[in-house]
Amino acid sequence: MSEISVQMTNKPGTMPDEEKLGFGTYFTDHMFVMDYQTGKGWHSPRIVPYEEFSLFPSAMVLHYGQAIFEGMKAFKTCDNRLVVFRTRDYLQRFNRSADILCIPNIDVDTVQAGLFKLLEIDKRWLPGKLGTSIYIRPFIVATDPYVGVKCSDTYKLFIILSPSGTYYAQGFNPVGIRVEDKYVRAVPGGIGEAKTPGNYAASLRAQVEAKKEGYAQVLWLDGVERKYVEEVGTMNIFFKINDELITPALNGSILGGITRRTVLELAREWGMKVSERQISIDEIFAAHANGTLQEAFGSGTAAVISPVGELSWKGQKLVINNNQTGPTSQKLFDAVTGMQYGTMTDNRGWVNTVTKL
């Protein structure tokens, strides 16, 4: 493993008021950086001040979108530790996205060590209120100065940190979602299962239209038959129908969420009937009509669990569980956040302690 050099900032920032953090607005004093060059591999791991960086106007990422990212979180536990949830799982998914975008894989041990060192240096930015965290954003961009379609020979990897406030500003309440039947985000065989900027750009138009109608998120249907449920905005989706927890199977166009995996593992441990399969929007509306649709919720790093209280599709609206948070959603939220903040025991090795505070 290469030695990680450190250059400390001479202009340390000021930690904002925890009540006004929001999400993705503030950034810590330092960042982790590595470079890649064909024939040399990943090299020069370093921690430097958070600052602007230079790219040629011809840098390939700006023209052809060869880029990937991840999203993770660090937490302050009730016993004053700084921890990260399922670090290696996120970094291994980072490599899966790299494979899809033809970006060289990282060494997980090196990048984890760099992340932990960065968190140790910037630990004063970790907010302490329950529900707050440091959001961790690793990303890689192609840097060759070349206007032509090919795989880049040079890349930069960054990890930046953002102290973030409580996700649920108005409390842990169900949201309304519009089922998208006009636009398509991804299709099997494409890049829909990678965390790459283009996937999120493809979702913006539908998201804007949904918000104009008063809905918080978009539920995407498959891009071929336009009938099978895939995912919600930045989250995976679950339905509880007749005591069975159902989520769409990973089919090449759905991101394999780490929180999704966590939900599935916990539900199976608890003895719930769990299915990963195709589920059509017609089946969901039929289950609501016959009284067997009990709950719906999204799962993702940012919100953990986001209960769904209403679905709108082609002028039809259905209200789920009287627009109340269901018992399964609540139990899952409590279990995951309990491990993250140290109020519940983690006996699965999911919580990685970085340092004592």
SEZA-401871 format. One record per residue (C-alpha): residue in three letters; x, y negated, z; residue number from 0. Coordinates in pm, whole numbers. Layout:
# residues N
<ALA,<X,Y,Z>,NUM>
...
***
This chain:
# residues 357
<MET,<0,0,0>,0>
<SER,<139,-340,-99>,1>
<GLU,<212,-591,175>,2>
<ILE,<-49,-867,196>,3>
<SER,<104,-1213,209>,4>
<VAL,<-70,-1496,392>,5>
<GLN,<-74,-1870,322>,6>
<MET,<-270,-2061,584>,7>
<THR,<-469,-2372,501>,8>
<ASN,<-358,-2708,637>,9>
<LYS,<-713,-2844,607>,10>
<PRO,<-936,-2619,820>,11>
<GLY,<-1308,-2675,779>,12>
<THR,<-1578,-2723,1040>,13>
<MET,<-1827,-2451,1124>,14>
<PRO,<-2178,-2578,1045>,15>
<ASP,<-2468,-2571,1288>,16>
<GLU,<-2592,-2211,1303>,17>
<GLU,<-2951,-2331,1270>,18>
<LYS,<-2872,-2490,932>,19>
<LEU,<-2654,-2227,766>,20>
<GLY,<-2895,-2100,503>,21>
<PHE,<-2749,-1849,258>,22>
<GLY,<-2447,-1885,27>,23>
<THR,<-2389,-2254,94>,24>
<TYR,<-2082,-2269,319>,25>
<PHE,<-1746,-2093,278>,26>
<THR,<-1461,-2013,515>,27>
<ASP,<-1107,-2151,503>,28>
<HIS,<-940,-1865,314>,29>
<MET,<-990,-1606,41>,30>
<PHE,<-825,-1280,-64>,31>
<VAL,<-680,-1260,-416>,32>
<MET,<-517,-991,-631>,33>
<ASP,<-406,-984,-995>,34>
<TYR,<-413,-713,-1260>,35>
<GLN,<-200,-672,-1568>,36>
<THR,<-200,-378,-1807>,37>
<GLY,<115,-173,-1746>,38>
<LYS,<162,-318,-1398>,39>
<GLY,<-171,-247,-1235>,40>
<TRP,<-319,-439,-943>,41>
<HIS,<-52,-640,-767>,42>
<SER,<29,-939,-544>,43>
<PRO,<-242,-902,-276>,44>
<ARG,<-256,-1225,-82>,45>
<ILE,<-464,-1446,142>,46>
<VAL,<-464,-1811,42>,47>
<PRO,<-670,-2122,120>,48>
<TYR,<-1021,-2127,-29>,49>
<GLU,<-987,-2361,-324>,50>
<GLU,<-1048,-2407,-694>,51>
<PHE,<-860,-2182,-935>,52>
<SER,<-762,-2228,-1299>,53>
<LEU,<-886,-2043,-1607>,54>
<PHE,<-820,-2114,-1971>,55>
<PRO,<-1130,-2230,-2160>,56>
<SER,<-1075,-1918,-2370>,57>
<ALA,<-1079,-1683,-2068>,58>
<MET,<-1273,-1376,-2175>,59>
<VAL,<-1508,-1376,-1877>,60>
<LEU,<-1653,-1707,-1997>,61>
<HIS,<-1737,-1573,-2341>,62>
<TYR,<-1808,-1200,-2304>,63>
<GLY,<-1913,-1162,-1941>,64>
<GLN,<-1665,-898,-1830>,65>
<ALA,<-1713,-943,-1456>,66>
<ILE,<-1843,-755,-1150>,67>
<PHE,<-1921,-839,-789>,68>
<GLU,<-2032,-690,-459>,69>
<GLY,<-2225,-812,-156>,70>
<MET,<-2148,-700,199>,71>
<LYS,<-2188,-837,550>,72>
<ALA,<-1988,-877,870>,73>
<PHE,<-2168,-907,1205>,74>
<LYS,<-2101,-1012,1563>,75>
<THR,<-2214,-732,1791>,76>
<CYS,<-2365,-771,2135>,77>
<ASP,<-2034,-650,2285>,78>
<ASN,<-1831,-912,2097>,79>
<ARG,<-1687,-715,1808>,80>
<LEU,<-1664,-823,1446>,81>
<VAL,<-1792,-532,1238>,82>
<VAL,<-1865,-455,871>,83>
<PHE,<-2142,-216,766>,84>
<ARG,<-2046,78,538>,85>
<THR,<-1736,-95,399>,86>
<ARG,<-1601,190,190>,87>
<ASP,<-1939,272,40>,88>
<TYR,<-1966,-83,-94>,89>
<LEU,<-1609,-82,-227>,90>
<GLN,<-1663,255,-395>,91>
<ARG,<-1974,113,-562>,92>
<PHE,<-1755,-180,-671>,93>
<ASN,<-1544,75,-856>,94>
<ARG,<-1851,229,-1019>,95>
<SER,<-1944,-114,-1153>,96>
<ALA,<-1584,-151,-1272>,97>
<ASP,<-1610,175,-1469>,98>
<ILE,<-1925,52,-1645>,99>
<LEU,<-1765,-282,-1740>,100>
<CYS,<-1431,-122,-1840>,101>
<ILE,<-1248,-298,-1555>,102>
<PRO,<-958,-114,-1385>,103>
<ASN,<-1050,46,-1052>,104>
<ILE,<-924,-106,-731>,105>
<ASP,<-745,84,-456>,106>
<VAL,<-1014,91,-187>,107>
<ASP,<-761,111,99>,108>
<THR,<-573,-197,-19>,109>
<VAL,<-885,-406,-72>,110>
<GLN,<-1037,-296,259>,111>
<ALA,<-714,-392,436>,112>
<GLY,<-719,-730,263>,113>
<LEU,<-1083,-786,357>,114>
<PHE,<-1024,-696,722>,115>
<LYS,<-720,-924,740>,116>
<LEU,<-920,-1207,585>,117>
<LEU,<-1199,-1157,839>,118>
<GLU,<-947,-1153,1123>,119>
<ILE,<-801,-1485,1005>,120>
<ASP,<-1140,-1653,954>,121>
<LYS,<-1326,-1491,1244>,122>
<ARG,<-1407,-1831,1399>,123>
<TRP,<-1661,-1871,1117>,124>
<LEU,<-1867,-1574,1237>,125>
<PRO,<-2200,-1702,1372>,126>
<GLY,<-2329,-1541,1689>,127>
<LYS,<-2708,-1568,1670>,128>
<LEU,<-2901,-1247,1610>,129>
<GLY,<-2981,-1225,1239>,130>
<THR,<-2679,-1427,1125>,131>
<SER,<-2367,-1287,958>,132>
<ILE,<-2073,-1354,732>,133>
<TYR,<-2171,-1266,378>,134>
<ILE,<-1879,-1103,193>,135>
<ARG,<-1850,-1153,-184>,136>
<PRO,<-1579,-953,-367>,137>
<PHE,<-1567,-1017,-742>,138>
<ILE,<-1346,-954,-1045>,139>
<VAL,<-1323,-1163,-1362>,140>
<ALA,<-1146,-1100,-1694>,141>
<THR,<-881,-1367,-1754>,142>
<ASP,<-722,-1301,-2095>,143>
<PRO,<-716,-1625,-2301>,144>
<TYR,<-867,-1460,-2608>,145>
<VAL,<-1182,-1526,-2809>,146>
<GLY,<-1249,-1177,-2938>,147>
<VAL,<-1449,-881,-2814>,148>
<LYS,<-1225,-633,-2635>,149>
<CYS,<-1135,-525,-2284>,150>
<SER,<-916,-778,-2111>,151>
<ASP,<-558,-691,-2016>,152>
<THR,<-558,-924,-1715>,153>
<TYR,<-802,-972,-1427>,154>
<LYS,<-832,-1154,-1097>,155>
<LEU,<-999,-1013,-788>,156>
<PHE,<-1128,-1244,-516>,157>
<ILE,<-1300,-1199,-183>,158>
<ILE,<-1473,-1505,-42>,159>
<LEU,<-1667,-1533,285>,160>
<SER,<-1983,-1731,359>,161>
<PRO,<-2133,-1774,708>,162>
<SER,<-2505,-1716,661>,163>
<GLY,<-2814,-1783,865>,164>
<THR,<-3113,-1568,950>,165>
<TYR,<-3259,-1430,627>,166>
<TYR,<-3619,-1448,748>,167>
<ALA,<-3659,-1820,819>,168>
<GLN,<-4033,-1769,879>,169>
<GLY,<-4000,-1435,1057>,170>
<PHE,<-4009,-1073,942>,171>
<ASN,<-4327,-1103,739>,172>
<PRO,<-4453,-933,419>,173>
<VAL,<-4400,-1105,84>,174>
<GLY,<-4605,-1117,-234>,175>
<ILE,<-4462,-967,-553>,176>
<ARG,<-4562,-999,-918>,177>
<VAL,<-4525,-691,-1138>,178>
<GLU,<-4341,-795,-1455>,179>
<ASP,<-4497,-659,-1775>,180>
<LYS,<-4353,-900,-2033>,181>
<TYR,<-3977,-920,-1978>,182>
<VAL,<-3721,-640,-1946>,183>
<ARG,<-3415,-653,-1723>,184>
<ALA,<-3233,-334,-1820>,185>
<VAL,<-3264,2,-1995>,186>
<PRO,<-3095,339,-1937>,187>
<GLY,<-2762,353,-2115>,188>
<GLY,<-2699,-18,-2059>,189>
<ILE,<-2541,-201,-1766>,190>
<GLY,<-2843,-216,-1537>,191>
<GLU,<-2685,2,-1270>,192>
<ALA,<-2378,-225,-1238>,193>
<LYS,<-2348,-534,-1021>,194>
<THR,<-2251,-765,-1303>,195>
<PRO,<-2356,-1129,-1355>,196>
<GLY,<-2545,-1058,-1679>,197>
<ASN,<-2797,-841,-1496>,198>
<TYR,<-2890,-1128,-1271>,199>
<ALA,<-2902,-1379,-1556>,200>
<ALA,<-3147,-1143,-1729>,201>
<SER,<-3381,-1164,-1428>,202>
<LEU,<-3402,-1542,-1396>,203>
<ARG,<-3680,-1623,-1644>,204>
<ALA,<-3925,-1377,-1490>,205>
<GLN,<-3826,-1490,-1140>,206>
<VAL,<-3896,-1855,-1223>,207>
<GLU,<-4237,-1769,-1365>,208>
<ALA,<-4327,-1555,-1064>,209>
<LYS,<-4238,-1836,-822>,210>
<LYS,<-4460,-2077,-1018>,211>
<GLU,<-4747,-1839,-943>,212>
<GLY,<-4658,-1828,-574>,213>
<TYR,<-4477,-1492,-563>,214>
<ALA,<-4147,-1435,-386>,215>
<GLN,<-4011,-1163,-613>,216>
<VAL,<-4056,-971,-937>,217>
<LEU,<-4115,-596,-954>,218>
<TRP,<-3953,-464,-1272>,219>
<LEU,<-4099,-184,-1480>,220>
<ASP,<-3893,42,-1705>,221>
<GLY,<-3779,-113,-2031>,222>
<VAL,<-3901,170,-2257>,223>
<GLU,<-4258,263,-2162>,224>
<ARG,<-4325,-39,-1938>,225>
<LYS,<-4508,178,-1685>,226>
<TYR,<-4258,319,-1434>,227>
<VAL,<-4148,112,-1135>,228>
<GLU,<-3773,37,-1115>,229>
<GLU,<-3661,-228,-864>,230>
<VAL,<-3753,-562,-709>,231>
<GLY,<-3536,-863,-796>,232>
<THR,<-3228,-810,-584>,233>
<MET,<-3365,-507,-397>,234>
<ASN,<-3462,-146,-438>,235>
<ILE,<-3828,-61,-374>,236>
<PHE,<-4003,198,-156>,237>
<PHE,<-4367,305,-126>,238>
<LYS,<-4523,512,152>,239>
<ILE,<-4811,709,4>,240>
<ASN,<-4998,973,206>,241>
<ASP,<-4706,989,456>,242>
<GLU,<-4450,1042,176>,243>
<LEU,<-4171,786,129>,244>
<ILE,<-4114,742,-246>,245>
<THR,<-3849,542,-430>,246>
<PRO,<-3764,543,-802>,247>
<ALA,<-3488,787,-894>,248>
<LEU,<-3162,635,-1013>,249>
<ASN,<-3186,661,-1389>,250>
<GLY,<-2903,448,-1526>,251>
<SER,<-3089,117,-1517>,252>
<ILE,<-3142,88,-1139>,253>
<LEU,<-2872,-29,-899>,254>
<GLY,<-2786,236,-643>,255>
<GLY,<-2823,23,-331>,256>
<ILE,<-2623,100,-17>,257>
<THR,<-2921,-5,194>,258>
<ARG,<-3136,221,-25>,259>
<ARG,<-2903,510,58>,260>
<THR,<-2917,417,426>,261>
<VAL,<-3298,420,423>,262>
<LEU,<-3309,760,253>,263>
<GLU,<-3058,911,496>,264>
<LEU,<-3237,777,802>,265>
<ALA,<-3583,879,680>,266>
<ARG,<-3464,1234,613>,267>
<GLU,<-3299,1249,957>,268>
<TRP,<-3632,1147,1109>,269>
<GLY,<-3810,1433,932>,270>
<MET,<-4006,1222,687>,271>
<LYS,<-4108,1359,349>,272>
<VAL,<-3886,1171,104>,273>
<SER,<-3892,1171,-276>,274>
<GLU,<-3670,1009,-539>,275>
<ARG,<-3875,1032,-857>,276>
<GLN,<-4052,842,-1132>,277>
<ILE,<-4352,653,-1001>,278>
<SER,<-4581,456,-1229>,279>
<ILE,<-4752,131,-1146>,280>
<ASP,<-5081,308,-1226>,281>
<GLU,<-5008,564,-955>,282>
<ILE,<-4949,287,-702>,283>
<PHE,<-5274,110,-784>,284>
<ALA,<-5459,444,-778>,285>
<ALA,<-5313,522,-435>,286>
<HIS,<-5433,185,-311>,287>
<ALA,<-5779,252,-453>,288>
<ASN,<-5810,589,-279>,289>
<GLY,<-5667,461,50>,290>
<THR,<-5336,654,51>,291>
<LEU,<-5098,360,-12>,292>
<GLN,<-4979,286,340>,293>
<GLU,<-4672,64,300>,294>
<ALA,<-4433,-92,50>,295>
<PHE,<-4098,-257,115>,296>
<GLY,<-3776,-362,-54>,297>
<SER,<-3428,-272,70>,298>
<GLY,<-3109,-468,15>,299>
<THR,<-2798,-608,180>,300>
<ALA,<-2934,-961,225>,301>
<ALA,<-3276,-886,375>,302>
<VAL,<-3215,-525,491>,303>
<ILE,<-3589,-444,476>,304>
<SER,<-3845,-676,315>,305>
<PRO,<-4208,-568,363>,306>
<VAL,<-4440,-615,65>,307>
<GLY,<-4790,-737,146>,308>
<GLU,<-4932,-801,-200>,309>
<LEU,<-4881,-684,-558>,310>
<SER,<-5014,-862,-866>,311>
<TRP,<-5030,-689,-1205>,312>
<LYS,<-5219,-795,-1516>,313>
<GLY,<-5465,-1002,-1316>,314>
<GLN,<-5522,-731,-1057>,315>
<LYS,<-5418,-792,-699>,316>
<LEU,<-5388,-544,-418>,317>
<VAL,<-5314,-610,-52>,318>
<ILE,<-5103,-351,126>,319>
<ASN,<-5156,-262,494>,320>
<ASN,<-5369,-576,544>,321>
<ASN,<-5060,-783,458>,322>
<GLN,<-4896,-667,781>,323>
<THR,<-4553,-515,838>,324>
<GLY,<-4594,-138,855>,325>
<PRO,<-4447,92,1122>,326>
<THR,<-4198,259,885>,327>
<SER,<-4068,-77,758>,328>
<GLN,<-4030,-201,1114>,329>
<LYS,<-3859,117,1237>,330>
<LEU,<-3608,109,951>,331>
<PHE,<-3537,-261,999>,332>
<ASP,<-3484,-212,1372>,333>
<ALA,<-3256,89,1320>,334>
<VAL,<-3028,-70,1059>,335>
<THR,<-3000,-409,1227>,336>
<GLY,<-2960,-237,1563>,337>
<MET,<-2649,-59,1438>,338>
<GLN,<-2519,-373,1270>,339>
<TYR,<-2549,-586,1585>,340>
<GLY,<-2449,-310,1826>,341>
<THR,<-2780,-275,2012>,342>
<MET,<-2817,82,1886>,343>
<THR,<-2553,353,1876>,344>
<ASP,<-2395,432,1540>,345>
<ASN,<-2310,803,1536>,346>
<ARG,<-2265,821,1158>,347>
<GLY,<-1947,617,1111>,348>
<TRP,<-2129,344,921>,349>
<VAL,<-2015,52,1139>,350>
<ASN,<-1648,-41,1094>,351>
<THR,<-1491,-249,1371>,352>
<VAL,<-1249,-511,1239>,353>
<THR,<-1151,-686,1562>,354>
<LYS,<-1259,-782,1911>,355>
<LEU,<-1374,-1142,1948>,356>
***
